Amino acid sequence: MKNTIRVERAIHNITQQQLAEQIGVSRQTINAMESNKYVPSTVLALKIAKLFGKKVEEIFLLEDED
Amino acid sequence: MRSTLLLPNKYKRIGIILLIPSLVLGALVRFWDFSFDFLELPFGKAISSGSLNLDEQINLTDELALTGIILGLIFIAFAREKQEDEYINTIRLESLQWAVLINYVLLLAATWLVHGFAYIDVMMYNMLTILIIFIIRFHVVLRKNRITNPE
């Protein structure tokens, strides 16, 4: 699974740290998701989508191998 | 996600404060036969009669050192991170799996490579390796994620 968190962050002009604080996770978690090392739980994915005002599937995208 | 089995974050510091003097004490006991006189048990002979040496008195210095080392390591390993979340939980679990696996790989290797009385040393260190490997692996991964992809 890939995601557009980094792009969305750039659009909203917030840092990893700010995003982490707003959804109540560590900065490592944001970092790991952006580098595709971690697939978040549904709850976390929903929180991120809500914060960016988009649908979950606009931010999290399945890849061929999924 | 809540991990109920974790201690508050401050235990990491308490653990380090407990671990360092205990390690020093443990090393003194192990390599220089150090012991505190006031920890000598008066009834040592009676309860050590099952051991190899009947004249051996029981001194609790090594018990004290090992207790401090184990509690220190447990406190460090089980202390909650400042921002404990689902990803950190995942790293925690992975690191525990790693630690168990590597611990037994090391034990197997030592079983074939170390013989005789030296193997008692292997077993002694092996009591602690699982926690040590866990702590190292967990913190290395945490740190790696903190510094990769800086903004």
Backbone of each chain as ProteinMPNN parsed JSONL, in Angstrom:
{"seq_chain_A": "MKNTIRVERAIHNITQQQLAEQIGVSRQTINAMESNKYVPSTVLALKIAKLFGKKVEEIFLLEDED", "coords_chain_A": {"N_chain_A": [[0.832, -1.197, 0.0], [0.492, 2.193, -0.803], [0.841, 5.715, 0.021], [-0.337, 9.129, 0.157], [0.535, 10.874, 2.04], [2.778, 12.539, 2.446], [2.587, 14.309, 0.315], [0.106, 15.484, 0.864], [0.755, 16.715, 3.223], [2.521, 18.603, 2.328], [0.816, 20.172, 0.77], [-0.898, 21.172, 2.758], [0.961, 22.417, 4.174], [2.283, 21.526, 6.613], [4.441, 20.191, 9.163], [6.01, 16.953, 9.792], [6.046, 16.614, 12.522], [4.014, 18.363, 13.394], [1.775, 17.21, 12.18], [1.811, 14.733, 13.451], [1.297, 15.519, 16.09], [-1.278, 16.551, 15.812], [-2.849, 14.322, 15.221], [-2.304, 12.705, 17.279], [-0.125, 10.814, 17.448], [3.233, 9.373, 17.376], [6.134, 11.04, 15.959], [7.711, 9.285, 14.645], [5.922, 7.431, 13.665], [4.539, 8.79, 11.625], [6.679, 9.25, 9.935], [7.411, 6.58, 9.337], [5.135, 5.749, 7.971], [5.15, 7.451, 5.772], [7.43, 6.618, 4.5], [6.608, 4.228, 3.604], [6.922, 2.064, 5.348], [5.262, 1.305, 7.249], [1.96, 0.195, 7.659], [-0.872, 1.838, 8.501], [-3.357, 1.481, 11.158], [-6.92, 1.071, 10.683], [-8.283, 3.006, 12.135], [-6.339, 5.009, 12.481], [-5.821, 5.67, 9.808], [-8.296, 6.708, 9.064], [-8.386, 8.955, 10.72], [-6.295, 10.489, 9.675], [-7.219, 10.965, 7.069], [-9.514, 12.428, 7.656], [-8.427, 14.687, 8.831], [-7.115, 15.861, 6.647], [-9.279, 16.364, 5.14], [-10.216, 14.588, 3.19], [-11.237, 11.577, 1.389], [-10.507, 8.302, 2.696], [-9.54, 6.527, 0.731], [-8.457, 8.244, -1.075], [-6.119, 8.986, -0.053], [-4.801, 6.719, 0.85], [-3.585, 4.129, -1.058], [-4.078, 1.102, -2.808], [-1.583, -1.214, -3.91], [-0.242, -3.159, -6.68], [0.833, -5.503, -5.612], [-0.55, -5.909, -3.27]], "CA_chain_A": [[0.0, 0.0, 0.0], [1.23, 3.462, -0.751], [-0.023, 6.794, 0.49], [0.043, 10.476, -0.302], [0.622, 11.725, 3.239], [3.802, 13.572, 2.274], [2.021, 15.3, -0.603], [-0.937, 16.219, 1.595], [1.434, 17.571, 4.195], [3.077, 19.739, 1.584], [-0.318, 21.023, 0.402], [-1.371, 21.871, 3.949], [2.139, 23.074, 4.735], [2.57, 21.174, 8.008], [5.584, 19.28, 9.322], [5.702, 15.628, 10.36], [5.783, 16.801, 13.943], [2.689, 18.973, 13.562], [0.777, 16.197, 11.821], [1.824, 13.744, 14.53], [0.613, 16.082, 17.254], [-2.702, 16.743, 15.564], [-3.607, 13.071, 15.279], [-1.963, 11.997, 18.513], [0.825, 9.701, 17.326], [4.611, 9.837, 17.42], [6.645, 11.459, 14.665], [8.223, 8.072, 13.992], [4.819, 6.773, 12.964], [4.339, 9.531, 10.377], [7.857, 8.957, 9.132], [7.346, 5.197, 8.863], [4.065, 5.649, 6.971], [5.57, 8.158, 4.561], [8.423, 5.812, 3.778], [5.953, 2.949, 3.311], [7.406, 0.981, 6.204], [4.208, 0.934, 8.178], [0.577, 0.345, 7.225], [-1.581, 2.239, 9.726], [-4.645, 0.853, 11.457], [-8.054, 1.77, 10.065], [-8.565, 4.199, 12.939], [-5.352, 6.049, 12.179], [-6.041, 6.083, 8.418], [-9.489, 7.572, 9.071], [-8.022, 10.227, 11.352], [-5.465, 11.259, 8.741], [-8.089, 11.409, 5.986], [-10.407, 13.452, 8.188], [-7.648, 15.908, 9.028], [-6.845, 16.474, 5.345], [-10.559, 16.609, 4.476], [-10.36, 13.746, 2.001], [-11.622, 10.198, 1.677], [-9.355, 7.444, 2.988], [-8.956, 5.936, -0.476], [-7.717, 9.249, -1.842], [-4.803, 9.131, 0.569], [-4.186, 5.389, 0.902], [-3.875, 3.449, -2.328], [-3.581, -0.256, -2.937], [-0.641, -1.464, -4.998], [-0.481, -4.446, -7.331], [1.212, -6.677, -4.798], [-1.407, -6.025, -2.079]], "C_chain_A": [[0.869, 1.251, 0.0], [0.273, 4.557, -0.278], [0.509, 8.154, 0.049], [0.192, 11.439, 0.878], [1.62, 12.868, 3.037], [3.286, 14.703, 1.374], [0.984, 16.163, 0.122], [-0.323, 17.173, 2.623], [1.975, 18.823, 3.52], [1.956, 20.718, 1.215], [-0.782, 21.845, 1.609], [-0.245, 22.587, 4.692], [2.314, 22.804, 6.234], [3.721, 20.168, 8.059], [5.105, 17.93, 9.836], [5.301, 15.776, 11.822], [4.384, 17.369, 14.19], [1.577, 17.963, 13.245], [0.648, 15.161, 12.944], [1.046, 14.257, 15.742], [-0.889, 16.171, 17.028], [-3.498, 15.437, 15.592], [-3.176, 12.184, 16.445], [-1.119, 10.748, 18.344], [2.237, 10.276, 17.399], [5.051, 10.249, 16.018], [7.21, 10.262, 13.895], [7.148, 7.397, 13.155], [4.551, 7.448, 11.62], [5.466, 9.204, 9.401], [7.787, 7.561, 8.513], [6.251, 5.024, 7.807], [4.499, 6.298, 5.672], [6.608, 7.37, 3.782], [7.915, 4.388, 3.532], [6.479, 1.777, 4.131], [6.32, 0.518, 7.16], [2.831, 1.2, 7.583], [-0.259, 0.665, 8.463], [-2.867, 1.438, 9.94], [-5.746, 1.655, 10.767], [-8.352, 3.07, 10.811], [-7.61, 5.34, 12.567], [-5.537, 6.577, 10.748], [-7.237, 7.034, 8.336], [-9.185, 8.942, 9.666], [-7.246, 11.116, 10.388], [-6.333, 11.824, 7.615], [-8.981, 12.566, 6.451], [-9.671, 14.79, 8.325], [-7.398, 16.632, 7.699], [-8.132, 16.734, 4.561], [-10.74, 15.806, 3.202], [-10.87, 12.366, 2.406], [-10.364, 9.364, 1.902], [-8.711, 6.936, 1.701], [-8.295, 6.96, -1.389], [-6.309, 9.416, -1.288], [-4.053, 7.8, 0.61], [-4.593, 4.585, -0.317], [-3.268, 2.055, -2.348], [-2.561, -0.328, -4.08], [-0.882, -2.854, -5.546], [-0.208, -5.644, -6.419], [0.33, -6.869, -3.561], [-2.524, -7.047, -2.293]], "O_chain_A": [[1.86, 1.336, 0.725], [-0.937, 4.351, -0.189], [1.657, 8.289, -0.374], [0.002, 12.648, 0.741], [1.353, 14.012, 3.404], [3.517, 15.883, 1.636], [0.98, 17.389, 0.012], [-0.818, 18.277, 2.853], [1.903, 19.93, 4.052], [2.118, 21.933, 1.329], [-1.027, 23.047, 1.502], [-0.468, 23.264, 5.696], [2.472, 23.734, 7.025], [3.94, 19.402, 7.121], [3.959, 17.777, 10.258], [4.35, 15.152, 12.293], [3.664, 16.913, 15.078], [0.574, 17.88, 13.955], [-0.452, 14.769, 13.333], [0.247, 13.535, 16.338], [-1.68, 15.903, 17.933], [-4.678, 15.434, 15.944], [-3.634, 11.049, 16.574], [-1.356, 9.738, 19.007], [2.426, 11.491, 17.475], [4.436, 9.867, 15.022], [7.19, 10.23, 12.664], [7.421, 6.861, 12.081], [4.362, 6.778, 10.605], [5.242, 8.924, 8.223], [8.064, 7.379, 7.328], [6.412, 4.251, 6.862], [4.249, 5.764, 4.591], [6.664, 7.442, 2.554], [8.696, 3.47, 3.284], [6.483, 0.637, 3.668], [6.441, -0.527, 7.799], [2.564, 2.286, 7.068], [-0.344, -0.154, 9.378], [-3.386, 0.807, 9.019], [-5.522, 2.781, 10.325], [-8.636, 4.1, 10.199], [-8.028, 6.48, 12.367], [-5.425, 7.778, 10.505], [-7.193, 8.039, 7.626], [-9.666, 9.964, 9.175], [-7.491, 12.318, 10.288], [-6.213, 12.993, 7.247], [-9.174, 13.547, 5.733], [-10.194, 15.854, 7.994], [-7.459, 17.86, 7.633], [-8.087, 17.26, 3.45], [-11.345, 16.283, 2.242], [-10.931, 12.028, 3.589], [-9.296, 9.673, 1.373], [-7.486, 6.914, 1.584], [-7.645, 6.592, -2.368], [-5.418, 9.923, -1.969], [-2.836, 7.753, 0.429], [-5.778, 4.382, -0.581], [-2.117, 1.849, -1.964], [-2.661, 0.394, -5.072], [-1.627, -3.641, -4.963], [-0.915, -6.651, -6.453], [0.448, -7.884, -2.875], [-3.336, -7.27, -1.395]]}, "seq_chain_B": "MRSTLLLPNKYKRIGIILLIPSLVLGALVRFWDFSFDFLELPFGKAISSGSLNLDEQINLTDELALTGIILGLIFIAFAREKQEDEYINTIRLESLQWAVLINYVLLLAATWLVHGFAYIDVMMYNMLTILIIFIIRFHVVLRKNRITNPE", "coords_chain_B": {"N_chain_B": [[-4.82, 2.593, 20.664], [-4.192, 0.719, 23.493], [-1.559, -0.36, 25.513], [-1.574, -2.379, 28.123], [0.321, -3.596, 29.616], [2.502, -2.037, 30.129], [4.931, 0.047, 31.802], [4.954, 3.32, 33.39], [6.509, 6.084, 31.622], [8.659, 7.219, 33.071], [9.964, 5.122, 34.261], [11.95, 4.233, 32.597], [14.144, 5.838, 33.065], [14.48, 5.326, 35.798], [15.105, 2.655, 35.623], [17.595, 2.719, 34.273], [19.142, 4.03, 36.181], [19.078, 2.159, 38.188], [20.2, -0.02, 36.918], [22.923, 0.548, 36.183], [24.661, 0.795, 38.607], [24.152, -1.784, 39.538], [25.156, -3.422, 37.534], [27.858, -2.802, 37.748], [28.351, -3.722, 40.339], [27.72, -6.41, 39.923], [29.748, -7.126, 38.115], [31.979, -6.745, 39.743], [31.529, -8.748, 41.651], [31.569, -11.003, 40.026], [34.057, -10.99, 38.643], [36.031, -10.184, 40.422], [35.561, -11.421, 42.791], [34.195, -10.009, 44.758], [32.428, -9.134, 47.768], [29.832, -8.013, 49.961], [30.267, -7.788, 53.408], [28.191, -7.538, 55.25], [26.131, -8.811, 54.049], [26.358, -11.445, 54.421], [25.05, -14.557, 55.155], [24.077, -15.869, 58.303], [23.177, -18.427, 58.612], [24.141, -19.844, 56.534], [25.466, -22.328, 55.984], [23.643, -24.327, 56.618], [21.517, -24.066, 54.744], [22.837, -24.302, 52.376], [23.535, -26.832, 51.979], [22.931, -28.493, 49.928], [24.561, -27.78, 47.91], [27.696, -27.843, 46.032], [29.881, -27.322, 47.644], [30.228, -27.781, 50.968], [31.178, -26.126, 52.957], [30.708, -23.682, 52.135], [29.693, -20.403, 52.602], [26.647, -18.582, 52.445], [26.409, -15.702, 50.621], [24.756, -12.709, 50.032], [25.413, -10.848, 48.096], [25.708, -11.282, 45.322], [23.115, -12.038, 44.684], [21.808, -9.659, 45.171], [22.987, -8.011, 43.211], [22.2, -9.303, 40.804], [19.424, -9.128, 41.021], [19.089, -6.355, 40.88], [20.081, -5.906, 38.292], [18.298, -7.39, 36.674], [15.786, -6.224, 37.361], [16.324, -3.586, 36.593], [16.738, -3.877, 33.809], [14.205, -4.885, 33.084], [12.589, -2.71, 33.778], [13.542, -0.771, 31.973], [12.966, -2.041, 29.544], [10.196, -2.31, 29.623], [9.142, 0.19, 29.914], [6.895, 2.72, 29.023], [6.897, 4.517, 25.938], [7.342, 8.066, 25.417], [5.476, 9.032, 23.617], [3.472, 6.798, 23.072], [2.316, 4.703, 20.602], [0.4, 3.047, 17.971], [2.248, 2.234, 16.006], [4.661, 2.161, 17.384], [4.013, 0.203, 19.173], [3.948, -1.93, 17.384], [6.638, -2.088, 16.609], [7.659, -2.768, 19.072], [6.586, -5.334, 19.501], [7.694, -6.727, 17.306], [10.392, -6.472, 17.946], [10.53, -7.958, 20.226], [10.024, -10.517, 19.238], [12.266, -10.824, 17.589], [14.238, -10.705, 19.588], [13.76, -13.033, 21.096], [14.225, -14.978, 19.172], [16.949, -14.478, 18.325], [18.188, -14.767, 20.755], [17.919, -17.538, 21.225], [19.28, -18.556, 19.023], [21.855, -17.71, 19.621], [22.173, -19.136, 21.984], [22.049, -21.774, 21.094], [24.308, -21.812, 19.43], [26.293, -21.352, 21.353], [25.945, -23.617, 22.87], [27.037, -25.589, 21.3], [29.601, -24.713, 21.004], [30.777, -24.033, 23.408], [32.092, -25.62, 26.22], [32.015, -27.672, 29.217], [32.727, -26.18, 32.429], [32.648, -23.552, 31.629], [30.308, -23.295, 30.35], [28.431, -22.712, 32.232], [28.782, -20.019, 32.613], [27.806, -19.175, 30.15], [25.1, -19.791, 30.456], [24.518, -18.058, 32.494], [24.878, -15.503, 31.315], [22.975, -15.791, 29.397], [20.607, -15.562, 30.751], [20.077, -12.92, 30.676], [20.306, -11.992, 28.094], [18.029, -11.961, 26.42], [16.453, -9.779, 27.217], [18.3, -7.739, 26.861], [18.895, -7.811, 24.098], [16.354, -7.234, 23.128], [15.934, -4.592, 24.107], [18.007, -3.181, 22.806], [17.413, -3.611, 20.042], [14.814, -2.534, 19.81], [15.213, 0.2, 20.463], [17.074, 0.933, 18.537], [15.587, 0.743, 16.149], [13.563, 2.616, 16.673], [15.11, 4.953, 16.825], [16.188, 5.039, 14.267], [13.944, 5.606, 12.752], [13.47, 8.1, 13.621], [15.443, 9.648, 12.587], [15.641, 9.198, 9.806], [14.729, 10.416, 6.567], [14.714, 13.364, 6.969], [13.156, 16.602, 7.273]], "CA_chain_B": [[-4.501, 1.257, 21.173], [-3.564, 0.796, 24.816], [-0.86, -1.539, 26.013], [-1.745, -2.304, 29.571], [1.444, -4.217, 30.312], [3.662, -1.161, 30.166], [5.131, 0.918, 32.955], [5.057, 4.729, 32.988], [7.752, 6.456, 30.929], [9.77, 7.545, 33.973], [10.663, 3.898, 34.658], [13.136, 4.056, 31.774], [15.23, 6.492, 33.799], [14.688, 4.563, 37.042], [15.779, 1.418, 35.216], [19.008, 3.003, 33.987], [19.781, 4.368, 37.458], [19.199, 0.895, 38.923], [21.014, -0.977, 36.157], [24.358, 0.849, 36.128], [25.388, 0.3, 39.785], [23.989, -3.235, 39.662], [26.115, -4.031, 36.606], [29.191, -2.632, 38.345], [28.4, -4.67, 41.456], [27.745, -7.757, 39.336], [31.087, -7.354, 37.553], [32.894, -6.892, 40.885], [31.285, -10.067, 42.235], [31.906, -12.059, 39.07], [35.456, -11.029, 38.212], [36.983, -9.901, 41.505], [35.088, -12.095, 44.011], [33.81, -9.023, 45.752], [31.153, -9.335, 48.462], [29.587, -7.185, 51.145], [30.246, -8.642, 54.597], [26.906, -7.504, 55.962], [25.145, -9.645, 53.345], [26.697, -12.837, 54.707], [23.979, -15.166, 55.946], [24.604, -16.66, 59.428], [22.749, -19.829, 58.507], [24.537, -20.254, 55.187], [25.823, -23.741, 55.842], [22.456, -25.179, 56.689], [20.696, -24.122, 53.539], [23.599, -24.567, 51.155], [24.018, -28.213, 52.062], [22.723, -29.186, 48.664], [25.513, -27.314, 46.902], [28.908, -28.633, 45.886], [30.815, -27.068, 48.729], [29.484, -27.716, 52.223], [31.66, -25.05, 53.807], [30.425, -22.407, 51.484], [28.708, -19.536, 53.228], [25.853, -17.873, 51.452], [26.496, -14.246, 50.678], [23.679, -12.25, 49.152], [25.837, -9.758, 47.206], [25.392, -11.604, 43.921], [21.656, -11.977, 44.552], [21.456, -8.24, 45.092], [23.418, -7.499, 41.907], [21.362, -9.846, 39.73], [18.081, -8.548, 41.155], [19.166, -4.996, 40.347], [20.265, -5.964, 36.832], [17.053, -7.846, 36.041], [14.747, -5.194, 37.521], [16.715, -2.449, 35.766], [16.456, -4.214, 32.405], [12.75, -4.98, 32.925], [12.045, -1.346, 33.812], [13.884, -0.102, 30.708], [12.279, -2.707, 28.441], [8.738, -2.196, 29.712], [8.694, 1.571, 30.097], [6.155, 3.294, 27.913], [7.538, 5.654, 25.265], [6.617, 9.303, 25.715], [4.289, 9.021, 22.753], [3.288, 5.391, 22.727], [1.196, 4.566, 19.666], [0.275, 1.719, 17.36], [3.475, 1.851, 15.299], [5.648, 1.815, 18.404], [3.579, -1.123, 19.622], [4.37, -2.915, 16.383], [8.096, -2.252, 16.75], [7.851, -3.471, 20.343], [6.294, -6.753, 19.29], [8.723, -7.246, 16.395], [11.67, -6.54, 18.649], [10.435, -9.083, 21.156], [10.192, -11.724, 18.42], [13.688, -10.808, 17.253], [15.044, -10.988, 20.771], [13.598, -14.449, 21.443], [14.891, -15.755, 18.133], [18.406, -14.313, 18.393], [18.595, -15.347, 22.028], [18.063, -18.992, 21.098], [20.358, -18.818, 18.066], [23.094, -17.568, 20.394], [22.255, -20.235, 22.953], [22.393, -22.983, 20.338], [25.709, -21.687, 19.018], [27.121, -21.516, 22.543], [25.822, -25.006, 23.303], [27.964, -26.408, 20.513], [30.958, -24.164, 20.989], [31.326, -23.857, 24.753], [31.912, -26.866, 26.965], [32.503, -27.72, 30.591], [32.252, -25.184, 33.379], [32.412, -22.275, 30.947], [28.906, -23.248, 29.913], [27.664, -22.059, 33.313], [28.821, -18.595, 32.261], [26.874, -18.987, 29.031], [23.733, -19.777, 30.985], [24.357, -16.852, 33.278], [24.642, -14.373, 30.412], [21.745, -16.053, 28.654], [19.452, -15.098, 31.535], [19.869, -11.491, 30.437], [20.426, -11.586, 26.684], [16.738, -11.718, 25.774], [16.059, -8.392, 27.504], [19.292, -6.813, 26.285], [18.678, -7.755, 22.642], [15.095, -6.516, 22.912], [16.109, -3.148, 24.349], [18.843, -2.614, 21.742], [16.711, -3.636, 18.759], [13.689, -1.602, 19.894], [15.667, 1.588, 20.424], [17.722, 1.202, 17.249], [14.543, 1.0, 15.15], [12.942, 3.903, 17.017], [16.027, 6.028, 16.471], [16.313, 5.076, 12.814], [12.767, 6.277, 12.217], [13.474, 9.491, 14.015], [16.386, 10.448, 11.81], [15.572, 9.079, 8.348], [13.867, 11.376, 5.87], [14.496, 14.648, 7.646], [12.387, 17.485, 6.395]], "C_chain_B": [[-3.739, 1.387, 22.489], [-2.827, -0.495, 25.134], [-0.881, -1.463, 27.521], [-0.521, -2.817, 30.316], [2.654, -3.307, 30.453], [3.705, -0.303, 31.426], [5.17, 2.369, 32.484], [6.449, 5.06, 32.438], [8.935, 6.696, 31.865], [10.555, 6.312, 34.417], [11.896, 3.635, 33.809], [14.34, 4.643, 32.505], [15.544, 5.733, 35.088], [15.473, 3.292, 36.736], [17.258, 1.632, 34.978], [19.771, 3.274, 35.28], [20.009, 3.104, 38.294], [20.208, -0.039, 38.254], [22.513, -0.726, 36.294], [25.11, 0.39, 37.392], [25.282, -1.212, 39.951], [24.952, -3.973, 38.736], [27.532, -3.952, 37.166], [29.367, -3.636, 39.481], [28.509, -6.104, 40.936], [29.123, -8.092, 38.794], [32.109, -7.553, 38.672], [32.771, -8.287, 41.49], [31.845, -11.152, 41.315], [33.41, -12.157, 38.83], [36.463, -10.785, 39.332], [36.551, -10.507, 42.842], [34.712, -11.142, 45.138], [32.536, -9.451, 46.471], [31.044, -8.392, 49.652], [29.502, -8.101, 52.36], [28.874, -8.686, 55.264], [25.827, -8.318, 55.246], [25.444, -11.139, 53.511], [25.591, -13.446, 55.571], [24.564, -16.018, 57.068], [24.255, -18.15, 59.291], [23.095, -20.407, 57.135], [24.749, -21.742, 55.027], [24.593, -24.634, 55.77], [21.711, -25.238, 55.363], [21.499, -24.351, 52.266], [24.062, -26.017, 51.105], [23.799, -29.0, 50.774], [23.76, -28.805, 47.619], [26.784, -28.152, 46.93], [29.831, -28.517, 47.103], [30.069, -26.856, 50.04], [29.908, -26.555, 53.109], [31.306, -23.672, 53.27], [29.353, -21.631, 52.241], [27.88, -18.886, 52.134], [25.988, -16.382, 51.677], [25.532, -13.699, 49.628], [24.092, -11.132, 48.184], [25.464, -10.047, 45.75], [23.885, -11.61, 43.673], [21.198, -10.53, 44.359], [21.789, -7.679, 43.708], [22.488, -7.989, 40.795], [19.945, -9.288, 39.792], [18.054, -7.143, 40.566], [19.269, -4.991, 38.831], [18.943, -6.343, 36.16], [15.964, -6.787, 36.159], [15.049, -3.983, 36.643], [16.364, -2.693, 34.302], [14.955, -4.28, 32.145], [12.132, -3.583, 32.879], [12.309, -0.634, 32.484], [13.051, -0.699, 29.571], [10.776, -2.434, 28.45], [8.237, -0.776, 29.952], [8.005, 2.049, 28.821], [6.995, 4.389, 27.24], [6.721, 6.903, 25.572], [5.349, 9.389, 24.881], [4.105, 7.593, 22.262], [2.104, 5.279, 21.776], [1.257, 3.216, 18.96], [1.546, 1.283, 16.639], [4.549, 1.414, 16.291], [5.311, 0.456, 19.028], [4.031, -2.222, 18.682], [5.872, -3.17, 16.483], [8.415, -3.054, 18.007], [7.676, -4.981, 20.162], [7.348, -7.408, 18.4], [10.04, -7.449, 17.118], [11.69, -7.695, 19.629], [10.623, -10.408, 20.404], [11.655, -11.9, 18.031], [14.512, -11.293, 18.415], [14.961, -12.468, 21.135], [14.377, -15.305, 20.447], [16.411, -15.687, 18.263], [18.955, -14.926, 19.672], [18.839, -16.855, 21.88], [19.087, -19.39, 20.057], [21.7, -18.755, 18.798], [23.273, -18.737, 21.352], [22.651, -21.536, 22.261], [23.861, -22.962, 19.931], [26.622, -21.964, 20.21], [27.094, -22.96, 23.035], [26.821, -25.904, 22.566], [29.405, -25.952, 20.618], [31.596, -24.098, 22.369], [31.048, -25.117, 25.568], [32.415, -26.732, 28.396], [31.941, -26.602, 31.452], [31.955, -23.835, 32.73], [30.953, -22.147, 30.525], [28.006, -22.632, 30.987], [27.636, -20.55, 33.085], [27.837, -18.292, 31.146], [25.45, -18.884, 29.554], [23.473, -18.522, 31.79], [24.062, -15.65, 32.37], [23.316, -14.546, 29.683], [20.479, -15.652, 29.421], [19.084, -13.674, 31.135], [19.798, -11.114, 28.961], [19.084, -11.247, 26.047], [16.305, -10.267, 25.992], [17.006, -7.404, 26.845], [19.072, -6.679, 24.779], [17.396, -6.983, 22.343], [15.293, -5.006, 23.03], [16.915, -2.512, 23.219], [18.06, -2.524, 20.439], [15.59, -2.59, 18.733], [14.161, -0.155, 19.746], [16.384, 1.94, 19.126], [16.662, 1.527, 16.196], [13.845, 2.334, 15.419], [13.801, 5.064, 16.552], [16.137, 6.182, 14.968], [15.129, 5.834, 12.207], [12.705, 7.742, 12.602], [14.364, 10.298, 13.078], [16.29, 10.269, 10.294], [14.578, 10.087, 7.8], [13.657, 12.664, 6.654], [13.841, 15.633, 6.689], [13.223, 18.651, 5.896]], "O_chain_B": [[-2.741, 2.103, 22.562], [-3.39, -1.585, 25.039], [-0.27, -0.578, 28.119], [-0.334, -2.521, 31.496], [3.724, -3.763, 30.858], [2.68, 0.023, 32.025], [5.396, 2.625, 31.302], [7.432, 4.392, 32.757], [10.079, 6.414, 31.508], [11.682, 6.434, 34.896], [12.794, 2.904, 34.229], [15.41, 4.036, 32.559], [16.707, 5.522, 35.433], [16.376, 2.903, 37.476], [18.086, 0.835, 35.42], [20.897, 2.811, 35.457], [21.002, 2.994, 39.013], [20.962, -0.749, 38.92], [23.288, -1.661, 36.495], [26.1, -0.333, 37.275], [26.21, -1.851, 40.447], [25.498, -5.016, 39.099], [28.305, -4.905, 37.072], [30.392, -4.311, 39.577], [29.293, -6.905, 41.447], [29.618, -9.203, 38.985], [32.99, -8.408, 38.576], [33.773, -8.929, 41.802], [32.505, -12.09, 41.763], [33.976, -13.25, 38.812], [37.632, -11.146, 39.197], [37.094, -10.164, 43.892], [34.893, -11.445, 46.317], [31.657, -10.061, 45.862], [32.046, -8.025, 50.267], [28.754, -9.079, 52.35], [28.448, -9.722, 55.773], [24.731, -8.496, 55.777], [24.859, -11.982, 52.83], [25.243, -12.89, 56.613], [25.465, -16.818, 56.816], [24.967, -19.013, 59.803], [22.44, -21.325, 56.643], [24.279, -22.35, 54.065], [24.52, -25.566, 54.968], [21.319, -26.312, 54.906], [20.926, -24.569, 51.199], [24.894, -26.379, 50.272], [24.412, -30.047, 50.563], [23.836, -29.43, 46.561], [26.926, -29.058, 47.751], [30.467, -29.484, 47.522], [29.358, -25.864, 50.201], [29.12, -26.052, 53.911], [31.581, -22.646, 53.892], [28.256, -22.132, 52.487], [28.365, -18.668, 51.024], [25.721, -15.867, 52.763], [25.5, -14.164, 48.489], [23.239, -10.534, 47.527], [24.97, -9.173, 45.038], [23.425, -11.237, 42.594], [20.346, -10.221, 43.526], [20.985, -6.966, 43.107], [22.044, -7.207, 39.954], [19.334, -9.007, 38.762], [17.123, -6.779, 39.847], [18.631, -4.181, 38.16], [18.521, -5.701, 35.199], [15.289, -6.48, 35.176], [14.147, -3.419, 36.023], [15.775, -1.839, 33.639], [14.477, -3.796, 31.119], [11.264, -3.304, 32.051], [11.424, 0.021, 31.936], [12.502, 0.027, 28.742], [10.157, -2.338, 27.39], [7.044, -0.563, 30.169], [8.471, 1.812, 27.707], [7.727, 5.108, 27.921], [5.551, 6.812, 25.943], [4.287, 9.768, 25.375], [4.537, 7.238, 21.166], [1.002, 5.714, 22.109], [2.065, 2.355, 19.308], [1.891, 0.102, 16.652], [5.254, 0.429, 16.071], [6.198, -0.33, 19.362], [4.443, -3.3, 19.111], [6.323, -4.315, 16.446], [9.309, -3.9, 18.016], [8.499, -5.782, 20.605], [7.835, -8.499, 18.696], [10.718, -8.46, 16.933], [12.722, -8.331, 19.842], [11.305, -11.311, 20.89], [12.208, -12.995, 18.135], [15.367, -12.167, 18.274], [15.978, -13.089, 21.446], [15.091, -16.232, 20.829], [17.08, -16.719, 18.306], [20.032, -15.521, 19.683], [19.848, -17.375, 22.355], [19.709, -20.445, 20.178], [22.562, -19.617, 18.625], [24.375, -19.262, 21.514], [23.474, -22.3, 22.766], [24.569, -23.959, 20.066], [27.596, -22.709, 20.1], [28.09, -23.468, 23.551], [27.372, -26.846, 23.135], [30.326, -26.723, 20.348], [32.821, -24.107, 22.489], [29.923, -25.615, 25.603], [33.144, -25.799, 28.733], [30.823, -26.135, 31.235], [31.12, -23.071, 33.215], [30.431, -21.044, 30.363], [26.943, -22.094, 30.678], [26.626, -19.887, 33.323], [27.124, -17.289, 31.183], [24.688, -18.006, 29.15], [22.367, -17.982, 31.785], [23.131, -14.884, 32.616], [22.623, -13.572, 29.389], [19.423, -15.433, 28.827], [17.926, -13.269, 31.24], [19.293, -10.047, 28.613], [19.007, -10.339, 25.22], [15.845, -9.606, 25.061], [16.585, -6.365, 26.336], [19.063, -5.57, 24.246], [17.355, -6.175, 21.416], [14.872, -4.243, 22.161], [16.561, -1.441, 22.726], [18.043, -1.472, 19.799], [15.439, -1.855, 17.758], [13.575, 0.62, 18.99], [16.324, 3.078, 18.66], [16.82, 2.481, 15.434], [13.571, 3.092, 14.489], [13.308, 6.028, 15.966], [16.176, 7.296, 14.446], [15.296, 6.607, 11.264], [11.981, 8.528, 11.99], [14.096, 11.467, 12.801], [16.806, 11.107, 9.555], [13.689, 10.548, 8.516], [12.52, 13.013, 6.97], [13.954, 15.516, 5.469], [12.726, 19.491, 5.145]]}, "name": "protein", "num_of_chains": 2, "seq": "MKNTIRVERAIHNITQQQLAEQIGVSRQTINAMESNKYVPSTVLALKIAKLFGKKVEEIFLLEDEDMRSTLLLPNKYKRIGIILLIPSLVLGALVRFWDFSFDFLELPFGKAISSGSLNLDEQINLTDELALTGIILGLIFIAFAREKQEDEYINTIRLESLQWAVLINYVLLLAATWLVHGFAYIDVMMYNMLTILIIFIIRFHVVLRKNRITNPE"}
